[in-house]
């Protein structure tokens, strides 16, 4: 039996295990999908050693960047982005090789494309973790200029305190890549000036649990078009399966 899984911490919110195991039953695929919740990547090799049937892994918060030194190689896109959410296992005469990919780019690009309007020229990316890198790469491919927003901004980035009426008038796409508002901490949300949002704004939350986050509710109350990350998650899962089986 084939085995796949998800590496991250925490994983109580995870959608992937249920999705893939239902897929395997429905399509009569002899495989299983497990959660590997580890508090440190020091335990990553023990997962590999203890599960010789593994054919592939997904990677989620907070390890999309940290996992890279544990891999043997990256595909060109993952190398350019600097973040990995899919690992494919290659078994050769020389031993096991792990190759990293990024299917978040595929999922985000396809899921946001239907919402992009001609006036959407600039985007704010809230957060600077591994998911934000995939979002930035996808936005650039879609021809949308972006700036990161961080609690501790680097050169060229905004702080949350910088976000003025003028900035939000200019940047009409806002993407939350932080875990703020994820179950069970559903009362949390990014600290942006929601009062400056209008019906010209597209607000995209990569979170999908809960279905409607506080971030989305506050934005929608000011007329913004809002969406969550569920479609992105489905699309990246389809892409993960394609990567593992191509």
MDAnalysis code that builds the backbone (N, CA, C; Angstrom):
import MDAnalysis as mda
import numpy as np

u = mda.Universe.empty(738, n_residues=246, atom_resindex=np.repeat(np.arange(246), 3), trajectory=True)
u.add_TopologyAttr("name", ["N", "CA", "C"] * 246)
u.add_TopologyAttr("resid", np.arange(1, 247))
u.add_TopologyAttr("resname", ["UNK", "UNK", "UNK", "UNK", "UNK", "UNK", "UNK", "UNK", "UNK", "UNK", "UNK", "UNK", "UNK", "UNK", "UNK", "UNK", "UNK", "UNK", "UNK", "UNK", "UNK", "UNK", "UNK", "UNK", "UNK", "UNK", "UNK", "UNK", "UNK", "UNK", "UNK", "UNK", "UNK", "UNK", "UNK", "UNK", "UNK", "UNK", "UNK", "UNK", "UNK", "UNK", "UNK", "UNK", "UNK", "UNK", "UNK", "UNK", "UNK", "UNK", "UNK", "UNK", "UNK", "UNK", "UNK", "UNK", "UNK", "UNK", "UNK", "UNK", "UNK", "UNK", "UNK", "UNK", "UNK", "UNK", "UNK", "UNK", "UNK", "UNK", "UNK", "UNK", "UNK", "UNK", "UNK", "UNK", "UNK", "UNK", "UNK", "UNK", "UNK", "UNK", "UNK", "UNK", "UNK", "UNK", "UNK", "UNK", "UNK", "UNK", "UNK", "UNK", "UNK", "UNK", "UNK", "UNK", "UNK", "UNK", "UNK", "UNK", "UNK", "UNK", "UNK", "UNK", "UNK", "UNK", "UNK", "UNK", "UNK", "UNK", "UNK", "UNK", "UNK", "UNK", "UNK", "UNK", "UNK", "UNK", "UNK", "UNK", "UNK", "UNK", "UNK", "UNK", "UNK", "UNK", "UNK", "UNK", "UNK", "UNK", "UNK", "UNK", "UNK", "UNK", "UNK", "UNK", "UNK", "UNK", "UNK", "UNK", "UNK", "UNK", "UNK", "UNK", "UNK", "UNK", "UNK", "UNK", "UNK", "UNK", "UNK", "UNK", "UNK", "UNK", "UNK", "UNK", "UNK", "UNK", "UNK", "UNK", "UNK", "UNK", "UNK", "UNK", "UNK", "UNK", "UNK", "UNK", "UNK", "UNK", "UNK", "UNK", "UNK", "UNK", "UNK", "UNK", "UNK", "UNK", "UNK", "UNK", "UNK", "UNK", "UNK", "UNK", "UNK", "UNK", "UNK", "UNK", "UNK", "UNK", "UNK", "UNK", "UNK", "UNK", "UNK", "UNK", "UNK", "UNK", "UNK", "UNK", "UNK", "UNK", "UNK", "UNK", "UNK", "UNK", "UNK", "UNK", "UNK", "UNK", "UNK", "UNK", "UNK", "UNK", "UNK", "UNK", "UNK", "UNK", "UNK", "UNK", "UNK", "UNK", "UNK", "UNK", "UNK", "UNK", "UNK", "UNK", "UNK", "UNK", "UNK", "UNK", "UNK", "UNK", "UNK", "UNK", "UNK", "UNK", "UNK", "UNK", "UNK", "UNK", "UNK", "UNK", "UNK", "UNK"])
u.atoms.positions = np.array([
    [0.841, -1.209, 0.000],
    [0.000, 0.000, 0.000],
    [0.866, 1.245, 0.000],
    [0.481, 2.202, -0.848],
    [1.187, 3.471, -0.877],
    [0.829, 4.290, 0.365],
    [1.739, 5.179, 0.718],
    [1.488, 6.029, 1.878],
    [1.928, 7.455, 1.544],
    [1.091, 8.395, 1.957],
    [1.378, 9.814, 1.796],
    [1.095, 10.500, 3.125],
    [1.470, 11.764, 3.236],
    [1.212, 12.422, 4.500],
    [1.495, 13.903, 4.477],
    [1.215, 14.520, 5.618],
    [1.384, 15.962, 5.798],
    [2.292, 16.215, 6.991],
    [3.293, 17.074, 6.788],
    [4.217, 17.470, 7.853],
    [3.934, 18.919, 8.220],
    [3.750, 19.183, 9.500],
    [3.518, 20.543, 9.960],
    [3.261, 20.569, 11.451],
    [2.933, 21.757, 11.965],
    [2.612, 21.889, 13.388],
    [1.944, 23.229, 13.641],
    [0.732, 23.247, 14.178],
    [-0.122, 22.097, 14.502],
    [-0.889, 21.638, 13.268],
    [-1.572, 20.497, 13.375],
    [-2.304, 19.954, 12.237],
    [-3.781, 19.697, 12.541],
    [-4.262, 20.184, 13.665],
    [-5.661, 19.945, 14.017],
    [-6.618, 20.565, 13.003],
    [-6.148, 21.607, 12.293],
    [-6.979, 22.311, 11.317],
    [-6.935, 21.664, 9.943],
    [-6.097, 20.644, 9.765],
    [-5.759, 20.179, 8.425],
    [-6.942, 19.592, 7.660],
    [-6.999, 19.931, 6.400],
    [-8.003, 19.433, 5.463],
    [-7.482, 18.231, 4.682],
    [-6.171, 18.149, 4.512],
    [-5.574, 17.221, 3.554],
    [-5.834, 15.752, 3.876],
    [-5.736, 15.377, 5.132],
    [-5.893, 13.974, 5.500],
    [-7.260, 13.449, 5.083],
    [-8.311, 14.167, 5.435],
    [-9.657, 13.740, 5.062],
    [-9.864, 13.739, 3.564],
    [-9.361, 14.768, 2.895],
    [-9.530, 14.875, 1.450],
    [-8.905, 13.686, 0.730],
    [-7.641, 13.410, 1.045],
    [-6.947, 12.345, 0.315],
    [-7.491, 10.968, 0.661],
    [-7.800, 10.714, 1.916],
    [-8.324, 9.392, 2.276],
    [-9.694, 9.147, 1.652],
    [-10.527, 10.195, 1.538],
    [-11.801, 10.053, 0.827],
    [-11.564, 9.790, -0.653],
    [-10.582, 10.482, -1.212],
    [-10.227, 10.268, -2.626],
    [-9.807, 8.818, -2.858],
    [-8.976, 8.299, -1.949],
    [-8.475, 6.926, -2.116],
    [-9.616, 5.908, -2.065],
    [-10.566, 6.110, -1.165],
    [-11.708, 5.201, -1.063],
    [-12.574, 5.306, -2.317],
    [-12.900, 6.541, -2.719],
    [-13.791, 6.751, -3.859],
    [-13.206, 6.205, -5.156],
    [-11.879, 6.327, -5.299],
    [-11.237, 5.907, -6.546],
    [-10.567, 4.543, -6.447],
    [-10.826, 3.856, -5.314],
    [-10.292, 2.504, -5.084],
    [-8.769, 2.461, -5.264],
    [-8.115, 3.459, -4.684],
    [-6.653, 3.525, -4.701],
    [-6.130, 2.925, -3.407],
    [-5.227, 1.992, -3.509],
    [-4.677, 1.347, -2.307],
    [-3.604, 2.245, -1.701],
    [-4.059, 3.177, -0.895],
    [-3.147, 4.152, -0.304],
    [-3.779, 4.725, 0.957],
    [-2.952, 5.340, 1.775],
    [-3.434, 6.042, 2.962],
    [-2.662, 7.340, 3.105],
    [-3.259, 8.274, 3.856],
    [-2.664, 9.595, 4.060],
    [-2.697, 9.881, 5.549],
    [-1.533, 10.226, 6.109],
    [-1.390, 10.413, 7.552],
    [-0.921, 11.825, 7.871],
    [-1.249, 12.276, 9.061],
    [-0.706, 13.522, 9.576],
    [0.554, 13.227, 10.388],
    [1.626, 13.945, 10.097],
    [2.866, 13.851, 10.863],
    [3.091, 15.195, 11.551],
    [2.508, 15.336, 12.715],
    [2.589, 16.587, 13.470],
    [3.860, 16.566, 14.310],
    [4.826, 17.391, 13.941],
    [6.099, 17.420, 14.663],
    [6.406, 18.848, 15.090],
    [6.844, 18.984, 16.327],
    [7.138, 20.306, 16.883],
    [8.480, 20.841, 16.411],
    [9.290, 19.978, 15.791],
    [10.593, 20.387, 15.279],
    [10.953, 19.522, 14.080],
    [11.625, 20.104, 13.100],
    [12.077, 19.324, 11.945],
    [13.219, 18.374, 12.285],
    [13.709, 18.449, 13.500],
    [14.696, 17.449, 13.927],
    [14.104, 16.042, 13.859],
    [12.769, 15.958, 13.895],
    [12.086, 14.658, 13.835],
    [11.741, 14.235, 12.412],
    [12.124, 15.048, 11.420],
    [11.733, 14.744, 10.044],
    [12.311, 13.416, 9.562],
    [13.587, 13.178, 9.815],
    [14.206, 11.941, 9.324],
    [13.606, 10.705, 9.985],
    [13.115, 10.849, 11.212],
    [12.490, 9.697, 11.873],
    [11.178, 9.331, 11.181],
    [10.481, 10.323, 10.626],
    [9.273, 10.035, 9.844],
    [9.637, 9.194, 8.625],
    [10.681, 9.606, 7.925],
    [11.126, 8.875, 6.731],
    [11.537, 7.446, 7.090],
    [12.324, 7.314, 8.143],
    [12.840, 5.999, 8.538],
    [11.730, 5.061, 9.007],
    [10.713, 5.636, 9.655],
    [9.647, 4.807, 10.236],
    [8.537, 4.477, 9.244],
    [8.590, 5.079, 8.066],
    [7.522, 4.876, 7.088],
    [8.107, 4.586, 5.708],
    [8.669, 3.386, 5.535],
    [9.336, 3.070, 4.264],
    [8.394, 3.030, 3.064],
    [7.061, 3.027, 3.306],
    [6.107, 2.996, 2.192],
    [5.783, 4.383, 1.661],
    [6.352, 5.422, 2.270],
    [6.023, 6.779, 1.849],
    [6.417, 7.035, 0.392],
    [5.488, 7.630, -0.344],
    [5.745, 8.035, -1.726],
    [5.776, 9.541, -1.892],
    [5.198, 10.245, -0.915],
    [5.163, 11.690, -1.025],
    [4.634, 12.338, 0.231],
    [4.969, 13.603, 0.394],
    [4.524, 14.380, 1.545],
    [4.079, 15.768, 1.103],
    [3.118, 16.305, 1.831],
    [2.835, 17.726, 1.778],
    [3.490, 18.390, 2.980],
    [3.761, 19.674, 2.860],
    [4.387, 20.439, 3.936],
    [3.547, 21.687, 4.177],
    [3.259, 21.964, 5.449],
    [2.478, 23.150, 5.776],
    [3.163, 23.945, 6.882],
    [2.456, 24.949, 7.396],
    [2.970, 25.831, 8.454],
    [3.549, 25.012, 9.592],
    [4.734, 25.352, 10.110],
    [5.575, 26.501, 9.731],
    [6.821, 26.096, 8.942],
    [6.754, 25.007, 8.172],
    [7.971, 24.378, 7.659],
    [8.213, 24.535, 6.156],
    [7.450, 25.365, 5.464],
    [7.587, 25.433, 4.005],
    [8.953, 25.951, 3.559],
    [9.571, 26.774, 4.377],
    [10.928, 27.236, 4.082],
    [11.967, 26.394, 4.809],
    [11.684, 26.069, 6.055],
    [12.650, 25.338, 6.890],
    [12.957, 23.941, 6.352],
    [12.026, 23.358, 5.564],
    [12.209, 21.992, 5.084],
    [13.291, 21.884, 4.009],
    [13.620, 22.984, 3.356],
    [14.495, 22.929, 2.177],
    [15.847, 22.267, 2.442],
    [16.547, 22.565, 3.548],
    [17.839, 21.913, 3.774],
    [17.745, 20.393, 3.955],
    [16.551, 19.872, 4.196],
    [16.359, 18.432, 4.401],
    [16.122, 17.695, 3.091],
    [16.055, 18.436, 1.988],
    [15.759, 17.846, 0.690],
    [17.017, 17.726, -0.149],
    [16.981, 16.799, -1.100],
    [18.140, 16.589, -1.973],
    [18.157, 17.572, -3.143],
    [16.971, 17.969, -3.594],
    [16.910, 18.895, -4.721],
    [15.536, 19.558, -4.767],
    [15.458, 20.638, -5.526],
    [14.207, 21.364, -5.737],
    [13.933, 21.483, -7.225],
    [12.657, 21.502, -7.595],
    [12.368, 21.817, -8.989],
    [12.587, 23.314, -9.183],
    [12.625, 23.764, -10.423],
    [13.037, 25.141, -10.711],
    [12.123, 26.173, -10.055],
    [10.822, 25.909, -10.054],
    [9.890, 26.874, -9.473],
    [10.071, 26.977, -7.966],
    [10.168, 25.841, -7.289],
    [10.369, 25.852, -5.835],
    [11.687, 26.532, -5.479],
    [12.694, 26.329, -6.314],
    [13.992, 26.968, -6.086],
    [13.872, 28.485, -6.207],
    [13.134, 28.927, -7.208],
    [12.969, 30.359, -7.426],
    [12.135, 30.997, -6.315],
    [11.101, 30.290, -5.865],
    [10.213, 30.810, -4.835],
    [10.873, 30.766, -3.455],
    [11.603, 29.678, -3.181],
    [12.224, 29.524, -1.871],
    [11.296, 28.941, -0.832],
    [10.299, 28.173, -1.287],
    [9.358, 27.531, -0.374],
    [8.836, 26.258, -1.028],
    [8.564, 25.251, -0.193],
    [8.155, 23.927, -0.666],
    [6.910, 23.482, 0.088],
    [5.925, 22.957, -0.635],
    [4.789, 22.341, 0.050],
    [4.490, 20.928, -0.448],
    [5.311, 20.429, -1.384],
    [5.170, 19.058, -1.878],
    [6.543, 18.415, -1.959],
    [6.650, 17.194, -1.453],
    [7.896, 16.432, -1.555],
    [7.594, 15.122, -2.277],
    [8.364, 14.852, -3.314],
    [8.233, 13.598, -4.045],
    [9.421, 12.701, -3.712],
    [9.141, 11.414, -3.515],
    [10.166, 10.437, -3.156],
    [10.635, 9.703, -4.410],
    [11.938, 9.675, -4.616],
    [12.552, 8.909, -5.702],
    [13.455, 7.845, -5.089],
    [13.200, 6.600, -5.412],
    [14.048, 5.517, -4.911],
    [14.925, 5.020, -6.051],
    [16.228, 5.187, -5.882],
    [17.197, 4.845, -6.920],
    [18.192, 3.829, -6.371],
    [19.083, 3.391, -7.218],
    [20.129, 2.463, -6.762],
    [21.028, 3.105, -5.724],
    [21.108, 4.426, -5.794],
    [21.947, 5.150, -4.831],
    [21.213, 5.435, -3.524],
    [19.920, 5.115, -3.476],
    [19.151, 5.336, -2.261],
    [17.988, 6.299, -2.491],
    [17.373, 6.718, -1.402],
    [16.198, 7.585, -1.463],
    [16.603, 9.035, -1.718],
    [15.903, 9.674, -2.652],
    [16.108, 11.095, -2.901],
    [14.781, 11.818, -2.735],
    [14.826, 12.987, -2.113],
    [13.635, 13.795, -1.871],
    [13.724, 15.070, -2.699],
    [12.674, 15.317, -3.475],
    [12.656, 16.507, -4.330],
    [11.476, 17.390, -3.949],
    [11.716, 18.689, -3.807],
    [10.697, 19.621, -3.380],
    [10.041, 20.371, -4.533],
    [8.746, 20.614, -4.389],
    [7.955, 21.339, -5.379],
    [7.070, 22.354, -4.645],
    [6.438, 23.243, -5.404],
    [5.487, 24.173, -4.808],
    [4.196, 24.186, -5.616],
    [3.170, 23.512, -5.095],
    [1.869, 23.501, -5.775],
    [0.971, 24.620, -5.278],
    [1.389, 25.348, -4.240],
    [0.616, 26.503, -3.772],
    [0.468, 27.539, -4.886],
    [1.505, 27.673, -5.695],
    [1.481, 28.653, -6.785],
    [0.348, 28.336, -7.751],
    [0.236, 27.068, -8.101],
    [-0.825, 26.641, -9.013],
    [-2.186, 26.916, -8.389],
    [-2.349, 26.503, -7.132],
    [-3.625, 26.671, -6.457],
    [-4.029, 28.123, -6.316],
    [-3.085, 28.979, -5.906],
    [-3.417, 30.383, -5.713],
    [-3.703, 31.067, -7.048],
    [-2.868, 30.839, -8.042],
    [-3.043, 31.493, -9.352],
    [-4.417, 31.199, -9.939],
    [-4.790, 29.928, -9.946],
    [-6.067, 29.543, -10.550],
    [-7.244, 30.059, -9.729],
    [-7.109, 30.045, -8.409],
    [-8.246, 30.420, -7.568],
    [-8.489, 31.922, -7.544],
    [-7.452, 32.728, -7.681],
    [-7.655, 34.181, -7.627],
    [-7.978, 34.765, -8.999],
    [-7.626, 34.063, -10.059],
    [-7.772, 34.626, -11.413],
    [-9.197, 35.060, -11.713],
    [-10.187, 34.303, -11.243],
    [-11.578, 34.622, -11.572],
    [-12.063, 35.906, -10.895],
    [-11.333, 36.371, -9.875],
    [-11.730, 37.571, -9.143],
    [-11.005, 38.834, -9.614],
    [-9.948, 38.669, -10.380],
    [-9.143, 39.814, -10.796],
    [-9.881, 40.652, -11.833],
    [-9.982, 41.958, -11.552],
    [-10.624, 42.904, -12.454],
    [-9.571, 43.860, -13.021],
    [-9.891, 44.580, -14.102],
    [-8.883, 45.458, -14.728],
    [-8.241, 46.466, -13.779],
    [-8.973, 46.923, -12.752],
    [-8.389, 47.931, -11.862],
    [-7.494, 47.325, -10.785],
    [-7.425, 46.020, -10.713],
    [-6.574, 45.364, -9.727],
    [-5.134, 45.292, -10.254],
    [-4.362, 46.307, -9.926],
    [-3.000, 46.416, -10.420],
    [-1.944, 46.155, -9.345],
    [-2.337, 46.395, -8.068],
    [-1.372, 46.286, -6.979],
    [-1.973, 45.508, -5.817],
    [-1.112, 44.731, -5.141],
    [-1.583, 43.894, -4.038],
    [-0.702, 44.061, -2.808],
    [-1.332, 43.957, -1.658],
    [-0.637, 43.858, -0.381],
    [-0.662, 42.405, 0.061],
    [0.500, 41.887, 0.440],
    [0.599, 40.523, 0.962],
    [0.870, 40.631, 2.454],
    [-0.090, 40.207, 3.256],
    [0.057, 40.266, 4.707],
    [0.805, 39.031, 5.180],
    [1.998, 39.257, 5.757],
    [2.832, 38.142, 6.212],
    [3.988, 37.885, 5.268],
    [5.031, 37.274, 5.806],
    [6.249, 37.043, 5.016],
    [6.760, 35.610, 5.133],
    [5.883, 34.675, 5.495],
    [6.287, 33.274, 5.617],
    [6.317, 32.562, 4.282],
    [6.394, 31.226, 4.346],
    [6.531, 30.423, 3.139],
    [5.380, 30.592, 2.164],
    [4.150, 30.668, 2.669],
    [2.997, 30.827, 1.781],
    [3.039, 32.162, 1.047],
    [3.571, 33.195, 1.713],
    [3.625, 34.515, 1.089],
    [4.526, 34.517, -0.146],
    [5.533, 33.679, -0.147],
    [6.449, 33.623, -1.292],
    [5.754, 33.053, -2.526],
    [4.926, 32.030, -2.315],
    [4.170, 31.458, -3.430],
    [3.166, 32.473, -3.962],
    [2.520, 33.207, -3.059],
    [1.559, 34.236, -3.458],
    [2.255, 35.325, -4.272],
    [3.418, 35.770, -3.798],
    [4.162, 36.809, -4.507],
    [4.548, 36.357, -5.912],
    [5.026, 35.141, -6.027],
    [5.424, 34.593, -7.317],
    [4.227, 34.539, -8.267],
    [3.088, 34.075, -7.745],
    [1.885, 33.964, -8.576],
    [1.380, 35.337, -9.006],
    [1.370, 36.297, -8.093],
    [0.908, 37.640, -8.442],
    [1.781, 38.254, -9.525],
    [3.081, 38.069, -9.405],
    [3.989, 38.601, -10.417],
    [3.694, 37.993, -11.785],
    [3.416, 36.705, -11.827],
    [3.079, 36.042, -13.088],
    [1.773, 36.569, -13.665],
    [0.871, 37.013, -12.773],
    [-0.406, 37.558, -13.215],
    [-0.307, 39.047, -13.575],
    [0.899, 39.615, -13.432],
    [1.113, 41.007, -13.781],
    [0.670, 41.991, -12.725],
    [0.577, 41.536, -11.479],
    [0.142, 42.396, -10.385],
    [1.341, 42.745, -9.503],
    [1.573, 44.018, -9.331],
    [2.653, 44.497, -8.455],
    [2.263, 44.216, -7.007],
    [3.238, 43.881, -6.170],
    [2.910, 43.562, -4.780],
    [3.914, 44.178, -3.823],
    [3.454, 44.369, -2.597],
    [4.324, 44.757, -1.478],
    [3.945, 43.911, -0.271],
    [4.956, 43.503, 0.475],
    [4.715, 42.753, 1.704],
    [4.385, 43.697, 2.847],
    [3.555, 43.209, 3.768],
    [3.250, 43.921, 5.005],
    [3.675, 43.017, 6.162],
    [4.499, 43.567, 7.051],
    [5.059, 42.762, 8.132],
    [5.048, 43.526, 9.442],
    [4.979, 42.789, 10.535],
    [5.103, 43.426, 11.857],
    [6.486, 44.032, 12.039],
    [7.484, 43.381, 11.435],
    [8.860, 43.888, 11.496],
    [9.340, 44.016, 10.048],
    [8.988, 45.111, 9.391],
    [9.250, 45.217, 7.954],
    [10.735, 45.360, 7.616],
    [11.102, 44.716, 6.534],
    [12.423, 44.900, 5.945],
    [12.334, 46.024, 4.924],
    [13.462, 46.352, 4.311],
    [13.471, 47.402, 3.296],
    [12.493, 47.050, 2.183],
    [11.689, 48.018, 1.792],
    [10.733, 47.798, 0.711],
    [9.411, 47.211, 1.157],
    [9.276, 46.922, 2.431],
    [8.035, 46.384, 2.955],
    [7.302, 47.436, 3.777],
    [5.986, 47.280, 3.903],
    [5.193, 48.132, 4.772],
    [5.076, 47.498, 6.151],
    [4.944, 48.336, 7.163],
    [4.475, 47.865, 8.459],
    [2.960, 48.026, 8.475],
    [2.300, 47.395, 9.424],
    [0.840, 47.551, 9.513],
    [0.479, 49.002, 9.818],
    [1.328, 49.679, 10.585],
    [1.073, 51.081, 10.925],
    [1.186, 51.997, 9.708],
    [1.900, 51.545, 8.660],
    [2.060, 52.351, 7.446],
    [0.785, 52.429, 6.609],
    [-0.122, 51.500, 6.806],
    [-1.250, 51.358, 5.890],
    [-2.228, 52.523, 6.039],
    [-2.150, 53.431, 5.109],
    [-2.950, 54.648, 5.122],
    [-4.083, 54.546, 4.102],
    [-4.940, 55.555, 4.093],
    [-6.019, 55.612, 3.102],
    [-5.450, 55.651, 1.687],
    [-4.360, 56.397, 1.493],
    [-3.754, 56.496, 0.163],
    [-3.208, 55.157, -0.306],
    [-2.543, 54.429, 0.602],
    [-1.985, 53.124, 0.239],
    [-3.107, 52.158, -0.118],
    [-4.157, 52.122, 0.693],
    [-5.238, 51.180, 0.424],
    [-6.073, 51.588, -0.792],
    [-6.056, 52.853, -1.150],
    [-6.713, 53.263, -2.387],
    [-5.939, 52.742, -3.593],
    [-4.622, 52.663, -3.456],
    [-3.743, 52.234, -4.535],
    [-3.663, 50.708, -4.644],
    [-3.592, 50.050, -3.499],
    [-3.439, 48.589, -3.454],
    [-4.811, 47.974, -3.198],
    [-5.458, 47.531, -4.259],
    [-6.854, 47.092, -4.143],
    [-7.012, 45.578, -3.968],
    [-5.908, 44.852, -3.963],
    [-5.940, 43.421, -3.651],
    [-5.176, 43.220, -2.348],
    [-5.776, 42.519, -1.393],
    [-5.130, 42.259, -0.105],
    [-5.217, 40.765, 0.171],
    [-4.065, 40.149, 0.371],
    [-4.008, 38.701, 0.588],
    [-3.421, 38.419, 1.965],
    [-4.186, 37.721, 2.799],
    [-3.686, 37.337, 4.116],
    [-3.012, 35.975, 4.039],
    [-1.713, 35.938, 4.310],
    [-0.984, 34.663, 4.340],
    [-0.570, 34.297, 5.759],
    [-1.028, 35.065, 6.754],
    [-0.706, 34.780, 8.154],
    [-1.719, 33.775, 8.709],
    [-1.414, 33.161, 9.864],
    [-2.389, 32.248, 10.486],
    [-3.403, 32.962, 11.363],
    [-3.414, 34.289, 11.375],
    [-4.334, 35.026, 12.246],
    [-5.788, 34.769, 11.857],
    [-6.547, 34.268, 12.816],
    [-7.956, 33.959, 12.572],
    [-8.236, 32.497, 12.326],
    [-7.180, 31.678, 12.254],
    [-7.361, 30.244, 12.028],
    [-7.951, 29.584, 13.272],
    [-8.827, 28.638, 13.059],
    [-9.420, 27.887, 14.163],
    [-8.319, 27.279, 15.039],
    [-8.411, 27.369, 16.362],
    [-9.555, 27.825, 17.165],
    [-9.515, 29.318, 17.520],
    [-8.505, 30.059, 17.065],
    [-8.376, 31.472, 17.439],
    [-9.117, 32.349, 16.443],
    [-10.424, 32.132, 16.370],
    [-11.228, 32.733, 15.306],
    [-11.496, 34.221, 15.523],
    [-11.205, 34.758, 16.698],
    [-11.430, 36.179, 16.958],
    [-10.230, 37.037, 16.571],
    [-9.158, 36.412, 16.113],
    [-7.987, 37.170, 15.694],
    [-8.129, 37.571, 14.224],
    [-7.428, 38.642, 13.841],
    [-7.413, 39.054, 12.442],
    [-6.252, 40.018, 12.231],
    [-5.773, 40.153, 11.007],
    [-4.709, 41.121, 10.726],
    [-5.131, 42.540, 11.090],
    [-4.185, 43.310, 11.582],
    [-4.460, 44.656, 12.076],
    [-4.299, 45.672, 10.953],
    [-5.296, 45.699, 10.067],
    [-5.287, 46.673, 8.975],
    [-6.447, 47.652, 9.188],
    [-6.405, 48.839, 8.584],
    [-7.495, 49.806, 8.746],
    [-8.673, 49.466, 7.826],
    [-9.547, 48.600, 8.302],
    [-10.660, 48.098, 7.490],
    [-11.572, 49.222, 6.997],
    [-11.611, 50.331, 7.711],
    [-12.473, 51.442, 7.327],
    [-12.113, 52.060, 5.987],
    [-10.896, 51.806, 5.500],
    [-10.468, 52.345, 4.211],
    [-10.809, 51.410, 3.041],
    [-11.385, 50.264, 3.324],
    [-11.747, 49.330, 2.256],
    [-13.039, 49.763, 1.584],
    [-13.157, 49.409, 0.305],
    [-14.344, 49.766, -0.478],
    [-14.741, 48.596, -1.368],
    [-15.748, 48.818, -2.197],
    [-16.175, 47.761, -3.117],
    [-15.201, 47.567, -4.281],
    [-14.146, 48.341, -4.328],
    [-13.088, 48.147, -5.331],
    [-12.034, 47.149, -4.858],
    [-12.129, 46.723, -3.607],
    [-11.115, 45.841, -3.032],
    [-11.477, 44.366, -3.172],
    [-10.444, 43.576, -3.411],
    [-10.531, 42.120, -3.354],
    [-9.713, 41.665, -2.163],
    [-10.357, 40.977, -1.238],
    [-9.691, 40.520, -0.015],
    [-9.697, 38.998, -0.004],
    [-8.511, 38.422, -0.008],
    [-8.339, 36.969, -0.128],
    [-7.637, 36.463, 1.133],
    [-8.286, 35.555, 1.837],
    [-7.690, 34.944, 3.025],
    [-7.282, 33.518, 2.688],
    [-5.998, 33.197, 2.825],
    [-5.554, 31.846, 2.534],
    [-6.128, 30.820, 3.505],
    [-6.634, 31.278, 4.639],
    [-7.245, 30.367, 5.608],
    [-8.567, 29.826, 5.070],
    [-8.966, 28.642, 5.546],
    [-10.227, 28.040, 5.124],
    [-10.997, 27.464, 6.310],
    [-10.426, 27.551, 7.502],
    [-11.095, 27.077, 8.714],
    [-10.919, 28.125, 9.805],
    [-11.966, 28.937, 10.083],
    [-13.352, 28.812, 9.623],
    [-13.545, 29.231, 8.172],
    [-14.712, 28.889, 7.646],
    [-15.022, 29.198, 6.253],
    [-15.029, 30.700, 5.997],
    [-15.518, 31.453, 6.966],
    [-15.511, 32.913, 6.875],
    [-14.770, 33.463, 8.086],
    [-13.578, 33.965, 7.871],
    [-12.758, 34.468, 8.967],
    [-13.198, 35.878, 9.369],
    [-12.719, 36.305, 10.525],
    [-13.015, 37.666, 10.967],
    [-12.464, 38.681, 9.963],
    [-11.300, 38.419, 9.436],
    [-10.694, 39.256, 8.393],
    [-11.660, 39.447, 7.222],
    [-12.271, 38.364, 6.774],
    [-13.213, 38.419, 5.660],
    [-14.486, 39.173, 6.051],
    [-14.991, 38.917, 7.241],
    [-16.225, 39.572, 7.693],
    [-16.053, 41.084, 7.767],
    [-14.924, 41.523, 8.343],
    [-14.689, 42.959, 8.477],
    [-14.526, 43.622, 7.117],
    [-13.844, 42.937, 6.199],
    [-13.656, 43.484, 4.854],
    [-14.975, 43.550, 4.101],
    [-15.768, 42.501, 4.208],
    [-17.050, 42.454, 3.501],
    [-18.015, 43.518, 4.028],
    [-17.912, 43.828, 5.316],
    [-18.774, 44.864, 5.898],
    [-18.538, 46.230, 5.273],
    [-17.363, 46.408, 4.652],
    [-17.054, 47.677, 3.984],
    [-17.147, 47.556, 2.464],
    [-17.782, 46.490, 1.995],
    [-18.074, 46.367, 0.573],
    [-17.084, 45.567, -0.241],
    [-15.999, 45.107, 0.378],
    [-14.976, 44.374, -0.377],
    [-15.488, 43.011, -0.840],
    [-14.992, 42.556, -1.970],
    [-15.213, 41.187, -2.425],
    [-14.253, 40.297, -1.628],
    [-14.763, 39.220, -1.048],
    [-13.922, 38.384, -0.196],
    [-13.981, 36.928, -0.648],
    [-12.906, 36.212, -0.386],
    [-12.871, 34.773, -0.639],
    [-11.862, 34.138, 0.296],
    [-12.040, 32.837, 0.524],
    [-11.101, 32.127, 1.402],
    [-10.213, 31.191, 0.592],
    [-9.396, 30.397, 1.288],
    [-8.391, 29.586, 0.616],
    [-8.809, 28.173, 0.295],
    [-10.111, 27.851, 0.393],
    [-10.522, 26.467, 0.176],
    [-10.281, 26.009, -1.257],
    [-10.647, 26.851, -2.217],
    [-10.425, 26.455, -3.611],
    [-8.933, 26.310, -3.901],
    [-8.133, 27.208, -3.358],
    [-6.685, 27.090, -3.515],
    [-6.201, 25.765, -2.961],
    [-6.725, 25.388, -1.794],
    [-6.311, 24.139, -1.156],
    [-6.651, 22.934, -2.023],
    [-7.859, 22.939, -2.569],
    [-8.263, 21.836, -3.446],
    [-7.371, 21.758, -4.679],
    [-7.126, 22.911, -5.295],
    [-6.321, 22.936, -6.515],
    [-4.887, 22.514, -6.255],
    [-4.316, 22.949, -5.103],
    [-2.940, 22.535, -4.815],
    [-2.887, 21.052, -4.471],
    [-3.974, 20.515, -3.880],
    [-4.012, 19.081, -3.588],
    [-4.048, 18.264, -4.875],
    [-4.870, 18.716, -5.845],
    [-4.885, 18.037, -7.149],
    [-3.489, 18.064, -7.773],
    [-2.835, 19.218, -7.681],
    [-1.492, 19.355, -8.259],
    [-0.488, 18.465, -7.525],
    [-0.626, 18.333, -6.209],
    [0.254, 17.455, -5.437],
    [0.155, 16.017, -5.945],
    [-1.079, 15.564, -6.138],
    [-1.291, 14.194, -6.612],
    [-0.668, 13.993, -7.987],
    [-0.808, 14.984, -8.852],
    [-0.192, 14.907, -10.178],
    [1.331, 14.820, -10.072],
    [1.912, 15.610, -9.187],
    [3.373, 15.595, -8.996],
    [3.829, 14.238, -8.513],
    [3.151, 13.681, -7.532],
    [3.554, 12.381, -6.984],
    [3.442, 11.260, -8.013],
    [2.541, 11.403, -8.969],
    [2.267, 10.290, -9.888],
    [2.693, 10.544, -11.329],
    [3.349, 11.661, -11.595],
    [3.767, 11.937, -12.974],
    [4.991, 11.088, -13.334],
])
